[in-house]
Amino acid sequence: MTTTSFPRRVVPIPDGFEISNSFDVQAVSAIDLIFAAIALVGGFVLSRLAKRAVRRFFRQVDGVPPDATNLIARLVGLVIFLIGLFVAVESLGFTWGPLGSLLILALVVIFFAAKPLLEDLGAGLVLQVRQPFRNGDLVQLDDQLGVIVEVNARTVLLRTVDGHQIHLPSRQVLNTAIVNLAAETQRLTVFTAGVDYSTDLDRARTIAVEAMASAPGVLADPPPEALVEDFGESTIDISCRIWHATEVLPALRARDEAMRSVKRAFDANGIVIAFPQRVLWTADGEG
């Protein structure tokens, strides 16, 4: 039976770098061990007590949700425990030599690798403390329209109007314009009706307002309006403005009812909703 040997790769160690250089050359005494144990246990106990104190404090503060309170409590407890661990290791003669430099370098690498996660955690904390929206609110986040389902430490869960669930990173939500449509009980919808250039605009505006006011779902206060908006290529555009309830379905129904009412009223009164037209001239000059 033959054996195959593989070449060994020797990794050189920089001059002056020894594990023993990171520790005190003197022997660790029993007092040092006792002090290290006290620091470690004390850090653990104090971290637990600090978390309880933080939770108790924020329960008395209005507007701070439980998720935010728990996140703050965990961060405070972790910092206190790490301080106790640092004191315990120092008491055992550990010195921040080359090994400490490597540890700091590793922490820097870990920090940059976890930076998106930390940003999401921080943004989630800000959103939960400031509460620009609550669960169940209808919001517009960038190009996403939907209802807030949950706000946790890292993401915002949004149920869109077409039934999808979207998890948006907290930092993305915090850095975008937040439109809370549930902050008010009513909102505005605008649609355009283009009429023929021969139309009596005053009469058309009056008819449009009366038609929109009679449509189901359109609020009487503020009242609907019809304003001449633009002279287009083939039409004079009338901007029709209605107010309705905030929710998505009532808004869609109010717009539908208002537009159909305006169309029926214009047809009944001989007002033409114009469409694009082109005049073609032939070589002999006849149109």
N, C-alpha and C positions, 0 to 999 in steps of 0.2 A: 504494500500500500504506500503510495507516494503522497506526500503532502506538498501543498503549494504555499509558498511564503509570499506575502505581499510587502512591498516596501513601506516602511514606516515614515510618516511625515512628522518632523520635529518642528513644533511651533516655538520660536524663540521668545523668551520672556525679557522685557526691557530691563536694562541694568537698574538696579536700585529698587525694583519692585518685588517685595516679598510680603506674603500674608502676615508674617510675624511683625512686619513694620507697622501694621495697623493696630497693634496691641502694645500695651505697656510691657516693658521687659520684666517689671517686678511682678511677683506672684500676687494673685488676687486673694485678699484676706476674707475671713468669714464675715467681717463687718461690711465689706463691699458687696458680698453676696446678699446679705440681709437687706442692705440699702437698695440694691437693684430689685430684689423681690418686692420690697415695700413700694418702690416707684412704679413697678409694673402693675401690681395689684391696685395701688392707689389711682393710677391713671385709668384703669378699667372701671373701678368703682365710681370715680369722679365723672367719667364719660357717661355712665348710666344715670347718675344723679343730674348731670347737666341736661341730658335729653329730656328727662322728666320735667325739669324746671322750665326748659324752653317750651315744651308742649303746654304746660300749665299757664305760662305767660301769654302765649298766643291764643289760647282759648278765651282769654279775657279781652282780646283785641277784635273789634268788629271788622268784618270784611276779609279776614284771612281764612282761606279754606283749609280743611284738614290735610290735604295732600301737601300743600306748601308748608304747613307746620311740621309735618313728619320729615320733609326733606331738610328743613333748617335744623331740626333736632339731630338728624343723622350726621350732618356736616359738623356741627359743634362737637358732638360726641367723638367723631373720628379725629378731629384736631386735638382734643384733650388726650385721647388715648395715645396718639403719636408723640405728643410731648412727654408723656410718662415713659413710653418706650425709649425715646431718645435719652432721657435722664438715666434710665436703667442701664443702657448700653454704655454710656459715658462712665458710669460708676464702676464698670468692670474693666476699665483701663483702655477702652477703645479710643483710638485717636484717628482723626480724619486725615490720614495720609493718602497714599496712592489709591487704596481701596475706596476711601471716601470720595476721591475724585471720580472714580469709575461709577460709584453709586449716584453721584450728582449728575453725571453724564447720562446714565440710564434713566434717571427721573426726568431729565429734560426731553429725552427721546420719547418716553411714555407720555409726557405732557402734550407734545405736539401731535403724537399719534391719536391721543384721546381728546384733542381740542374740539372737534365737532360735537362729541358727546357732552363735553363740559359746557359748550355754548348752548346746546339744547337744554341742558339742566338749568343753566342760569336763566335762559329765556322763559322756560316753563315756570320757574319760580316767580319771575316778574309778572307773567300773565296771570298766575294764580293769586298774586297779591293785589295787583291793580284791577283785575277782573274787568277788562273791556267788554266782555260778554259772559253769559252764563249758559249752562246746559239748557238746550231747548230754544235758544235764540236763533233767529234767522240772520245770517251774516253774509257779507260779500268779502272774500279774501282773495285778492288778485282777480283772477277770472273764474273763481269757484264760488258758486252760490249754493248755500245749503244751511242745514240746521246743526248746531253744535251738539254733539253726543257726549263728548268727554274731553276734559283738559287734564292730562297727566304730567308727569315730570319731564317728559321728552317730546311728546307729540300732542297735536290737537286733532281729535277725531271728528270729521265732518261728514254728515249724510247729505249728499247733493239732492237737488230737486228731481233728478231722474233715478234716484234710488241707489246710487253707489255710495260706498263708504271710502273716504280718503283720509289717510294719515298724513298730516302736514307737519314737518319739523317745526318745533317751537321757535327756533331762531328765524325761520322763514316767515312765520306768522308775525313775529314781533317787528320784523324789518319791512313789512308791507302795510299798505293802507287798510285799516280795518273799518268796514262799514257795517255797523250794527243796525239792521233794519227793524229789529225788535225794540229798539230804544224808544220809538214812537208808536202810537196806535194807528197811524195812517201814513200813507206815502203817495207820491205823485207818479202818474204814468202819462206819457206824451206820445201821441201818434199824429201822423200828417195825412190830410185829405187834400189832394190836388184837384182844383176846379178849372173849368175852361176860362180863357181870358175874357170872354164876353159876359161872365157871371157878375151879378150885382153882389159885391162882396159884403156889404152891410146886411143884406137879406140872408146871404149864405151863413154868415157868422151867427145871426140870431137863430136860424133854423138848427144849426149844429149844436148850439148851447142848449136849446130846448130838447133836442133829441138825446143828448148826453145826460141831461138832468132826469129824464124819465127812464133811463136804463137801470136795471137792477144791479146793485153793488156799488153804484157811483154815489159818493157822499154829497150831501147838500151843502156841507160846511167843511172846508172851503168849497164854493160853487165851481162847477166846470167853466172853462173858458175856451174861446176860439179866437185865435190871433193870427192875422196875416203875417206869414213868416218869410216868404221868398217869392221872387218872380223867376220861375224855372223856364226851361227851354220850351215846354209844351203846356205847363200848368202854372197857376198861381197857388202856392202852397199855404194851406191854413193849418196852423198848429193847434191841435185839440188836446186840452189838458184836463185830466180828471184825477180826483183823489179817491182813494179806496182803502180798505183794510190792509194791514201789513203782510199778512200771510200770503204764501205763493199762490195757492189755489184761488182764493177770493180775488187776488190781483189779476190773474189770468182771466177769470170769468168776467170781472168788471170791464176789462179791456175789450173782450169779445162782445159783450152786450153793448158797450158804447159804440164800437165801430159798426156793428150791424144796425144799430138805431140811426146813426148818422147816414149810412147808406140808404136805408129805407126812407128817411125824411128827405134826402136829396132827390131820390127817384120820384117821390110823391109830389115834389115841388118843381120838377123840371130842371134841377141843377145837375149838370153833367160833371161826373168825376172823370176828368180827362186822362188820356194816356198818351205816351209819346207818339208824335206824328212827324212825318217828313214830306216835304214838297219836292217833287222831282221835275226838272225842266228838261224837255227834249231839245234836239238840235234846231227844230223849227220854231222854238220859243213858246210852244204850247205846254201848259202844265198838266 
